[in-house]
Amino acid sequence: MNGFEARTPELLETLSRYQGKRLFVAVIGSPDPDGLASAWTLKTIARHAGVTMDILTFEVLSRPDNIAFCQMLAIPFKHVEALPRVGYAGYCVVDRQNARLPIGYSRKLPLIAHIDHHVEIPTGAIFAQQDPGFGSCCSIMAHHLKYLCDHFETDQSEVCRLATALMFGIRTDTQNFLTAKSVDYESAAILARHFSIELIRTLIDTPVGRPFINTLASALESRQSRTGLVIAWAGTVARSGRDTIGQTADFLIRGDKTVAVIVYGCVEDYLVGSMRTTDPDLETFRFIDESLSRIFQFQIDCGGRTFSGGFQIPLKFIANDDLDAVRKQIDQSIFHVWGLYNKHPGGSAGWKKRRISTI
């Protein structure tokens, strides 16, 4: 093992300050296996600290495999449009670079714990564990689960379901372990003695749905390519099909000589995009931020990790009502920054240090 210190006792101590109270863990953005399994593990840890914790999601599940994932493992989450009036004493966030809640609430709630594997952004959490050295948040949570198994009496049936969820989360967030790092394999080894290979195999065999086929068709029709970068417009995507944008990016990155892909579309009142790359030196968060900050005069909700990233832009903040013109601006800016990335004489390391004002 690499000597990673999960700090589970510190996490338990932090949660125990809220013993007898109710917290929630937020899965922000499209609920995926990495976020849901991580939240479920944190909920289990909280129970051992004497805390009741709800898992709240704010977007609907859309991918057939994610729906099957939740149903087969009986993951106890709640999809909400507003915070339930149950007197929450605070909240936690997992698998999210930005810990801001997507919905308003009447009073300020403390951020108890923030556990994530994206590029670190200070959030003021009482317990902060942000480690971009992992390819999956589930890889971090596997160490916390190990501590529970080693120090508490646990239900083996529940542990099996948790371990299966975590293993599937690692698999999906590392593209079937293709982008996994050594620490992810070490976490998988922790889970290997507990998870169900039969359930994993069934989940892998879940067929893709028609919404993905429709989004892929739109992207293929609109795709533009330049020196290894593909940009594709997904069209108008139903909220229930939001995850198909990321699925389409996963598909297009497999194209011959394709180094990076950005797929984006209109989801209700937002422009939503996903980025994939095969270049480990390309900082997706920085690339998206620099590309979009060139044309919009407000902070873009974007995030990234090695090999993937994403963004969400409220349409109400975009001054131009002509969506085709806005798309043209976005595409031009992305291609411009891509050109700088490829031409900079210092390579990717030099590009990372460039500031928006210099390009």
Buried (B, 14 or more C-beta within 10 A) or exposed (E): EEEBEBBBEBBBEBBBEBEEBBBBBBBBBBBBBBBBBBBBBBBBBBBBBEBBBBBBBBBBBBBBBBBBBBEBBEBEBEEBEEBEEEEBBBBBBBBBBBBEBEEEEEEEBEBBBBBBBBBBBEBEBBBBBBBBBBBBBBBBBBBBBBBBBEEEEBEEEEBBBBBBBBBBBBBBBBBEBEBBBEBBBBBBEBBEEBBBEEBBEEBEEBEBBEBBEBBBEBBEEBBEBEEBBBBBBBBEBBBBBBBBBBBBBBBBBEEEEBBBBBBBBBBEEBBBBBBBBBBEEBBBBBBBBBBBBBBBEEEBBBBBBBBBBBBBBEBEEBEEEEBEEBBEBBBBBBBBBBBEBBEBEEEBEEBBEBEEEEB
